[in-house]
Amino acid sequence: MVRFLKVVIPMMIFALMAACASSTKIHSDYDRSVDFSQYKTYGYYSPMGIENPNYSSLLGQMFRDAIDVQMKQRGYVKSDNPDVLFNVSARMEDKTRITTTQNPGMYGGGYYGYRGGLYDPWGGYGYGTTTHVSQYTEGTVNIDMVDPKLKRMLWEGVAIGRVSDKNDNLREDIMTGVAEMFAGYPFQAGQ
């Protein structure tokens, strides 16, 4: 099972980040009781939640690179003794969606053209409806900023979306998705 998760979670992240430009919901929030002006340096948990405990992955490095860009734009400096640490984690959940729609009427215009679709002559029996069931996998990627001294989460960015097979520009998609998450991070280093 652990081996399966080591393969599936990176694949899910690839697919979710590839979908960032379309249907992925991205949001972030921060602890409003914290004075963010005290933070000037950052680093990463080792390993991060998306990585194998024995080594860093290419995917982990892609997220580090994307977070580095965002933090440097805000004046933060990467450090071996950081004020804040970042962790990236992911999970998947199988979902089922059931959609029921009204048919326009039998034979293209109601019962033999009569009634013109104004009402269902067999209402309540399901003759005038179509039900579609689809199953899909929803993935969630979290980026957490933590104060390691207080052991307290300060900020979180979240991306939630359907997992897809498309991952043509993974590095670019991760950069874009992380930038969207950080759009909700209003602070500059030491301010």
Sequence and secondary structure as in RCSB ss.txt:
>XXXX:A:sequence
MVRFLKVVIPMMIFALMAACASSTKIHSDYDRSVDFSQYKTYGYYSPMGIENPNYSSLLGQMFRDAIDVQMKQRG
YVKSDNPDVLFNVSARMEDKTRITTTQNPGMYGGGYYGYRGGLYDPWGGYGYGTTTHVSQYTEGTVNIDMVDPKL
KRMLWEGVAIGRVSDKNDNLREDIMTGVAEMFAGYPFQAGQ
>XXXX:A:secstr
 HHHHHHHHHHHHHHHHHTTTTT EEEEEE TTS GGG  EEEE SS TTS TTS  HHHHHHHHHHHHHHHHTT
 EE SS SEEEEEEEEEEEEEEEEEEE S GGGTEETTEETTSS TTTTTTTTEEEEEEEEEEEEEEEEEEETTT
TEEEEEEEEEEE  S  TTHHHHHHHHHHHHHTT    TT 
